[in-house]
Amino acid sequence: MTRTVKGHFDGKAIIPDDPVDLPQNQRLILHIEADKADDEPAFGTAAYLAKHLEPISDEDAEEIRRAIAKGREGVNDSNDVNLD
């Protein structure tokens, strides 16, 4: 019998991610292979952005800075909106 079971190592034991239909105390031979998906950084992290986003030009960076500055007009240092 051969089957693939995905799981994780908790520091002491290999834990299957889903229930496994095996007799209790069944002796097994395990062939361990790291899941390639674990190499992918978590979405939204700096590592993910560094891996997936293309660098922007200096001109685009300056345009972004101007848009941020314009968006901050009317906002004081305490992050309160100036309603005057």
C-alpha positions, 0 to 999 in steps of 0.5 A: 500500500502506498499513499501520499499524506500531507502533514507537518512536524510539530517538533516532536511528531509528524501530524497529518493535515487531514484524517488518515484511514489506517489501523491504529498502531499500524507500522509505517515506513515514511519517505519525507519530502518538504512541501514546495509550497512552504517556500512561498512567503505569506501574502502581503509580507515584505518577503512576498512583495520583494519576490513578486513585485517589479521595481518601480521607476524613480519617476513613478516613485516620485509620483507616489510621494506627491500623491501621498503628500497631497493626501496628507494635506489637512491632516495634522501630526496627531493624525486628526483631520483638520476640519477648518 
